[in-house]
Amino acid sequence: MSRSAIRELVTFRFAAVILAAGQSSRMGTPKQLLALDGQPLVVRAVHAALASPAWPVVVVLGAHAEKIRPVLAHLPVLVADSPAWAEGMAASIRAGVTTIRRFSRALDGVVIALCDQPAFSVDTITQLVAAHHTSGRSIVAAHYSGRHGAPALFLREHFETLAHLTGEEGARTLLNGDPARVASIDFPALAIDLDTPADVAALRSSVS
């Protein structure tokens, strides 16, 4: 990587938004608090974001907020409430993006991630940011299961759209819309998310 590219990476100012507002209806218990390698899933995701240059790190809570908030109390994050969490992922994205816009007007972008992807890591964030600098695209998305998905990096020009999303699909239209503005990185491991007890059992069995 050239010196100029390294300087751009250092000066690129971006936030991270961790979506953790879901009800976990299929899991039967708040999956945000499921322990993996001794840490709740939401804490694992936060640690990945905090290990990157992202600032601030925002965690969006909705269902089970009263149970999840205590495990975040010792972490340097902003907690955003999504009172309309039942609407779907768009409501959580709105809450997160609104929070970072209030925090700073100088942000260049935001990485939006889910709390239930065990493979999400600081390296994931590093690759998303690096792909933006090499491609010049305004959106960089993880690619798995035949489509683009979270985590994804959005430049500031998309903040207004993100702050007014509606519906259950979140930012899927942006991620899978005009290919001229979306760069993708293959992250097959991110296809694994934890929605059911069977998902958790399969993951624990694969790493045991």
C-alpha positions as CSV (number, residue, x, y, z in Angstrom):
1,M,0.0,0.0,0.0
2,S,1.4,3.4,-0.9
3,R,2.1,6.1,1.6
4,S,-0.7,8.3,0.3
5,A,-3.2,5.4,0.6
6,I,-2.0,4.8,4.2
7,R,-2.5,8.5,5.0
8,E,-6.0,8.3,3.5
9,L,-6.8,5.3,5.7
10,V,-5.6,7.2,8.8
11,T,-7.6,10.4,8.0
12,F,-10.8,8.7,6.9
13,R,-13.3,9.4,9.7
14,F,-16.0,6.9,10.0
15,A,-18.4,5.6,12.7
16,A,-19.7,2.1,13.3
17,V,-23.3,1.2,14.0
18,I,-24.0,-2.2,15.5
19,L,-27.6,-3.3,15.0
20,A,-28.9,-5.2,18.1
21,A,-32.5,-4.3,18.3
22,G,-34.2,-7.5,17.2
23,Q,-36.6,-9.6,19.2
24,S,-34.9,-12.9,18.5
25,S,-38.3,-14.6,18.2
26,R,-36.8,-17.7,16.5
27,M,-34.1,-18.1,19.1
28,G,-36.5,-17.9,22.1
29,T,-34.0,-15.8,24.1
30,P,-32.1,-12.6,23.3
31,K,-29.5,-13.7,20.9
32,Q,-27.6,-10.5,21.5
33,L,-26.6,-12.0,24.9
34,L,-25.7,-15.5,23.7
35,A,-22.2,-16.4,24.8
36,L,-19.6,-17.3,22.2
37,D,-16.0,-17.8,23.3
38,G,-17.1,-16.4,26.7
39,Q,-18.5,-13.2,25.4
40,P,-22.1,-12.1,24.5
41,L,-22.5,-11.7,20.7
42,V,-23.2,-8.0,21.0
43,V,-20.0,-7.5,23.1
44,R,-18.0,-9.4,20.5
45,A,-19.3,-7.1,17.7
46,V,-18.6,-4.0,19.8
47,H,-15.0,-5.1,20.5
48,A,-14.4,-5.6,16.8
49,A,-15.6,-2.1,16.1
50,L,-13.6,-0.6,19.0
51,A,-10.4,-2.3,17.8
52,S,-10.8,-0.3,14.5
53,P,-10.4,3.4,13.9
54,A,-14.2,3.8,14.0
55,W,-15.5,6.5,16.2
56,P,-18.1,6.7,17.6
57,V,-19.3,3.2,18.0
58,V,-23.1,3.1,18.3
59,V,-25.2,0.1,19.4
60,V,-28.9,0.2,18.5
61,L,-31.2,-1.5,21.0
62,G,-34.9,-2.1,20.8
63,A,-36.5,-5.4,22.1
64,H,-34.8,-6.6,25.3
65,A,-33.0,-3.2,25.7
66,E,-33.3,-3.4,29.4
67,K,-31.5,-6.8,29.5
68,I,-28.8,-5.8,27.0
69,R,-27.9,-2.3,28.2
70,P,-26.1,-3.5,31.4
71,V,-23.5,-5.6,29.4
72,L,-22.6,-2.4,27.4
73,A,-22.3,-0.2,30.5
74,H,-18.5,-0.5,30.8
75,L,-17.8,-0.1,27.1
76,P,-17.1,3.3,25.4
77,V,-20.1,3.2,23.1
78,L,-23.2,5.3,22.4
79,V,-26.5,3.4,22.9
80,A,-29.3,4.4,20.6
81,D,-32.9,3.3,21.2
82,S,-35.0,2.2,18.3
83,P,-38.6,2.5,19.6
84,A,-39.9,1.4,16.2
85,W,-37.7,-1.7,16.2
86,A,-40.7,-4.0,15.4
87,E,-40.9,-2.3,12.0
88,G,-37.7,-4.0,10.9
89,M,-34.1,-3.3,10.3
90,A,-34.7,0.1,8.6
91,A,-35.9,1.5,11.9
92,S,-32.6,0.5,13.6
93,I,-30.5,1.9,10.8
94,R,-32.4,5.2,11.1
95,A,-31.8,5.3,14.8
96,G,-28.1,4.6,14.4
97,V,-27.4,7.0,11.6
98,T,-29.4,9.8,13.3
99,T,-27.2,9.3,16.4
100,I,-23.9,9.5,14.5
101,R,-25.1,12.6,12.6
102,R,-25.9,14.3,15.9
103,F,-22.5,13.3,17.3
104,S,-20.4,14.7,14.5
105,R,-20.8,16.5,11.2
106,A,-17.3,15.7,10.1
107,L,-17.7,11.9,9.5
108,D,-16.8,10.6,6.1
109,G,-18.7,7.3,6.4
110,V,-20.3,4.7,8.5
111,V,-19.9,0.9,8.8
112,I,-23.2,-0.8,9.6
113,A,-23.0,-4.2,11.1
114,L,-25.1,-6.9,12.7
115,C,-24.5,-8.3,16.1
116,D,-25.2,-11.9,15.2
117,Q,-22.5,-12.7,12.7
118,P,-19.7,-14.5,14.6
119,A,-17.2,-14.0,11.8
120,F,-17.5,-10.2,12.0
121,S,-14.1,-8.8,13.1
122,V,-11.8,-5.8,13.1
123,D,-10.3,-7.3,9.9
124,T,-13.7,-7.1,8.3
125,I,-13.9,-3.4,8.9
126,T,-10.3,-2.8,7.8
127,Q,-11.0,-4.6,4.5
128,L,-14.2,-2.6,3.9
129,V,-12.4,0.7,4.4
130,A,-9.4,-0.3,2.3
131,A,-11.8,-1.4,-0.5
132,H,-13.4,2.0,-0.5
133,H,-10.0,3.7,-1.0
134,T,-8.9,1.4,-3.8
135,S,-12.3,1.4,-5.6
136,G,-13.5,4.9,-5.0
137,R,-17.0,3.5,-4.6
138,S,-19.4,5.2,-2.2
139,I,-20.7,1.8,-0.8
140,V,-18.6,-1.2,0.0
141,A,-20.5,-4.3,1.0
142,A,-19.8,-7.8,2.2
143,H,-20.8,-10.4,-0.4
144,Y,-22.1,-13.9,0.6
145,S,-25.0,-16.2,-0.2
146,G,-25.2,-14.7,-3.7
147,R,-25.9,-11.1,-2.7
148,H,-24.5,-8.0,-0.9
149,G,-25.3,-7.6,2.8
150,A,-24.1,-6.4,6.1
151,P,-21.6,-5.4,7.2
152,A,-21.3,-2.5,4.8
153,L,-19.6,0.8,4.5
154,F,-21.6,3.9,3.3
155,L,-20.1,7.2,2.6
156,R,-21.7,10.4,4.0
157,E,-23.5,11.1,0.7
158,H,-25.8,8.2,1.7
159,F,-26.6,9.3,5.3
160,E,-29.8,11.1,4.3
161,T,-31.1,8.1,2.5
162,L,-30.2,5.8,5.4
163,A,-31.8,8.1,7.9
164,H,-35.2,7.8,6.1
165,L,-35.3,4.1,5.3
166,T,-38.5,2.2,5.9
167,G,-39.6,-1.4,5.9
168,E,-38.1,-4.8,6.8
169,E,-35.3,-4.9,4.2
170,G,-33.1,-2.3,5.7
171,A,-30.5,-1.0,3.2
172,R,-30.8,-4.0,0.8
173,T,-32.0,-1.8,-2.1
174,L,-28.9,0.4,-1.7
175,L,-26.6,-2.5,-1.4
176,N,-27.9,-4.4,-4.3
177,G,-28.9,-1.5,-6.6
178,D,-26.6,0.4,-8.9
179,P,-23.5,-1.8,-9.3
180,A,-21.5,1.3,-10.4
181,R,-21.5,2.6,-6.9
182,V,-21.1,-0.6,-4.9
183,A,-17.8,-2.4,-4.4
184,S,-18.0,-5.9,-2.9
185,I,-15.8,-8.1,-0.9
186,D,-16.3,-11.9,-0.7
187,F,-16.8,-12.8,3.0
188,P,-18.4,-16.3,2.8
189,A,-18.0,-16.8,6.6
190,L,-20.4,-13.9,7.2
191,A,-23.2,-16.0,5.8
192,I,-23.3,-17.6,9.2
193,D,-25.6,-15.8,11.5
194,L,-27.3,-17.0,14.6
195,D,-31.1,-17.0,14.4
196,T,-32.1,-20.3,16.0
197,P,-30.8,-22.7,18.7
198,A,-29.9,-25.1,15.8
199,D,-27.7,-22.4,14.3
200,V,-25.9,-22.0,17.7
201,A,-25.5,-25.8,18.1
202,A,-24.1,-26.1,14.6
203,L,-21.6,-23.4,15.1
204,R,-20.4,-24.7,18.5
205,S,-20.1,-28.2,17.0
206,S,-18.0,-26.9,14.1
207,V,-15.5,-25.2,16.4
208,S,-15.3,-27.8,19.1
